[in-house]
Amino acid sequence: MKLAQANIKSIKQDSNNALTKRVCNYVIDRWSDYDDKKDIFTDVLHYGCQSGTVGFLIYYSDTVAFYERYNNEIIELLSESMARMGLYDFSDIFGDKWDKEDPLIRDNYNRNLLAWFGFEETLRNIGQNSEALEQEI
């Protein structure tokens, strides 16, 4: 698939996943900010949400609200990723960043981490449909 705004809109329209729709909106909203459209993806995927490149996912108040809104989609995505990689513990993915003392994801720290994960992985999944991003993702 060609990396075109119409294709991103099509992915959004065809999806039943609220998180996918939100991430598609991010791409669509940022479209005019970039000359090279693949940088919308690579800026996030190379540097992560933790770099501040996704302006609405910087502060705990924002990342926690994002997690709470999309927690079902994020946990499903995390479960799929863990199964695909043969992992069984969240710390296997997040390493020492994961707060093992919060296994039920009640505190802000792990919610923040999962919000970033959910956004980044969803963006990666959207980008995998594009020929222009094959070498980048």
Phi, psi and omega in degrees: 000140177285144176281095182223148181301322179299324179289324176294318178297324179292318177300315179300312183295323183279347184271145172259001185267119183298325179293317177300317179298319181294318181290322174301319177300321177301312181298314181297317180294328182270353188309312184283349180280347187237134172286313177263105189298334180293340177293339173303320180278311187292328177301318180284314187286334177275325186250344178079160177298331181298342179284348181092004183293335175260099190302331181269007177233051180253309186269148179307319181302324180281316182291324178293317178297320178297314178300313182298322181289322186246022187299323179296316179294320180294315180295321177297316178297318178296317179298316178297317180296316180296317179297318180297324182267356181071034180254154185231358182224139181304324181291344174293331178270315189264353179062218183285356175287334182284127178278100183293343179279001179233061185292341181264007175056053180261337183265162184297325187300308181289327177296320177299312179300317180288328175298313178298314179303311182300317180294310184297315181292323178293318177298319177299316180297321177294316181293333180295345177281351187257131176297326183295339184255003184307316183279345185269333187254000000 
